[in-house]
Amino acid sequence: CLVENFKGVKGWFAVDNFHIIRETGKSTTDVFEGLYNKNEVMDINGDGKKEIVSFRERDISSVIIYINNSFIIEGGPGYNYSIVDIDTNDGFKEIAVGDEGPSDDYTTRFYYYNGKEIVKMGTVGGILRYGIKIDGSGKLQASQRGGILQTWFYKKFYMLNSNHILEPIEQDLYDMNTKIKVKQRISL
């Protein structure tokens, strides 16, 4: 099982449920409720004040993100959540809510807090542990599912615009990474 490390270490780590339960004496339910109901206290909007950030699964089809006295309810189960920094120069940290989706159709929704409300920045393909790369430059790489000729995945790039919303960076070509045999002449 993969869960978020709430001790300040960035990223994800594998957890052996048996060892957690044995070492803490807690039930499986208590362990996972504790992980998903913890609060993060940090400055996520660059104003110098720490915010209280928490994440709850409302039901099987929606999640709630709380930041201070603001909250947002979004459809779709949130299987993991992380605080990330897409642009290390802008003072904001973003919240990424990953959804494994049906048939491993991974997506991640991004949000930021402007000091008053939680703003949805957009949805990309992939999840943080599979298919998304963030390097702090204001851009990110995601894994987008293609639908032409077959099921395939390609790298799609996004950048933060002036309103702190993710915009796709269009490419001339997308690498399908599939060997094919051309049987007829193709006009491009």
C-alpha positions in Angstrom: 0.0 0.0 0.0 1.3 3.5 -0.7 0.5 6.3 1.7 1.7 9.8 2.1 4.6 10.5 4.4 3.3 13.3 6.7 6.6 13.8 8.5 8.0 16.4 6.0 9.7 14.0 3.7 8.7 14.7 0.1 7.2 11.8 -1.9 5.8 8.5 -1.2 6.9 5.4 0.6 5.8 1.8 0.9 4.2 0.8 4.1 4.0 -2.7 5.5 0.6 -2.6 7.2 1.4 -5.6 9.5 4.5 -3.8 11.0 2.6 -0.5 11.6 -0.3 -2.4 13.3 2.1 -4.5 15.3 4.3 -1.6 16.4 1.4 0.8 17.3 -1.1 -1.7 18.6 -3.8 0.0 16.4 -6.2 -1.6 14.0 -5.9 -1.2 10.3 -8.8 1.3 10.3 -7.2 3.4 13.0 -3.9 3.5 11.2 -5.4 4.6 7.9 -7.9 7.0 9.5 -5.0 8.6 11.3 -2.9 9.0 8.1 -5.8 10.6 6.2 -7.0 12.8 9.0 -3.7 14.5 9.9 -3.2 18.2 9.3 -0.2 19.8 7.6 0.8 23.1 9.1 2.9 25.2 6.7 2.9 28.4 4.7 1.4 27.4 1.3 0.5 30.8 -0.1 3.7 32.7 0.5 2.3 35.2 3.0 4.6 34.2 5.9 1.8 32.7 7.9 1.3 29.0 8.4 -2.0 27.4 7.1 -3.7 24.3 8.4 -4.2 21.9 5.5 -6.2 18.7 5.7 -7.7 16.3 3.3 -10.8 14.0 3.8 -12.6 11.5 1.6 -16.2 12.6 1.9 -17.5 9.4 0.4 -16.5 7.1 -2.4 -17.1 9.7 -5.0 -15.8 13.0 -3.5 -13.0 14.5 -1.5 -12.8 17.7 0.7 -9.8 19.8 1.0 -9.7 22.2 4.0 -7.3 25.1 4.3 -7.8 27.2 7.4 -11.5 28.2 7.2 -11.9 27.4 3.4 -12.8 24.2 1.8 -13.6 22.7 -1.6 -15.5 19.6 -2.4 -14.5 17.8 -5.6 -16.0 14.8 -7.3 -13.9 11.6 -7.8 -12.2 9.6 -5.1 -8.8 11.0 -3.9 -6.5 8.1 -3.4 -3.5 10.2 -2.4 -2.7 13.8 -1.7 0.5 15.7 -1.6 1.7 19.3 -1.2 4.0 20.1 -4.1 5.9 23.1 -5.4 5.5 23.6 -9.1 7.3 26.9 -9.1 9.8 27.4 -6.3 10.1 31.1 -7.1 6.4 32.1 -6.7 5.9 31.5 -2.9 2.9 29.2 -3.5 2.8 25.5 -2.8 0.1 23.4 -4.6 -2.1 20.5 -3.5 -2.1 17.5 -5.8 -5.0 15.0 -5.4 -4.4 11.8 -7.3 -7.1 9.5 -8.5 -6.3 6.0 -9.8 -9.6 5.9 -11.8 -11.2 2.9 -13.5 -8.8 0.7 -15.4 -5.8 2.6 -14.0 -6.9 5.8 -15.8 -4.7 7.9 -13.5 -5.4 11.7 -13.1 -4.3 14.3 -10.7 -6.2 17.5 -9.8 -4.2 20.5 -8.7 -5.3 23.3 -6.3 -3.7 26.4 -4.7 -4.8 28.7 -1.8 -4.8 32.4 -2.5 -5.3 33.4 1.1 -9.1 33.5 0.9 -10.2 30.5 -1.2 -9.0 27.2 -2.7 -8.7 27.5 -6.4 -8.7 24.6 -8.9 -5.8 24.8 -11.2 -6.6 22.0 -13.6 -6.4 18.2 -14.1 -3.6 16.3 -15.7 -3.0 12.6 -16.6 -0.9 10.5 -14.2 -0.3 10.5 -10.5 2.8 11.7 -8.6 4.3 8.2 -8.2 3.6 7.3 -11.8 3.6 9.7 -14.7 4.0 13.2 -13.2 7.3 15.0 -12.8 7.6 18.4 -11.1 11.0 20.1 -11.1 10.1 23.5 -9.5 10.5 25.5 -12.8 6.8 26.4 -13.2 6.3 23.5 -15.6 5.4 19.9 -15.1 5.3 16.7 -17.2 2.3 14.5 -17.1 1.4 11.1 -18.6 -1.5 11.6 -21.0 -3.6 8.8 -22.4 -3.8 8.8 -26.2 -6.7 7.4 -28.1 -5.6 7.3 -31.7 -5.2 3.8 -33.2 -4.7 2.1 -29.8 -4.4 2.8 -26.1 -1.1 4.5 -25.4 0.5 7.1 -23.2 2.6 10.1 -24.0 4.4 12.9 -22.2 2.3 16.1 -22.0 3.8 19.3 -20.6 2.0 22.1 -18.7 3.0 25.5 -17.3 1.6 27.9 -14.8 0.0 30.9 -16.5 -0.2 34.4 -14.9 -3.4 33.4 -13.0 -1.6 30.3 -11.5 -3.6 27.9 -13.6 -2.1 25.0 -15.5 -2.1 25.4 -19.3 -1.0 22.7 -21.7 2.1 23.3 -23.8 1.2 22.1 -27.2 3.8 20.1 -29.1 4.1 19.5 -32.8 4.6 15.8 -32.3 3.8 13.3 -29.6 6.0 10.1 -29.4 3.7 7.0 -29.5 6.7 4.7 -28.9 5.1 1.9 -30.9 6.6 -0.1 -33.8 4.3 -0.1 -36.8 4.5 -1.4 -40.3 3.1 1.0 -42.9 1.1 -0.9 -45.5 -0.2 2.0 -47.6 1.2 5.4 -48.4 0.3 8.1 -45.8 0.0 11.7 -46.8 0.9 14.1 -44.0 
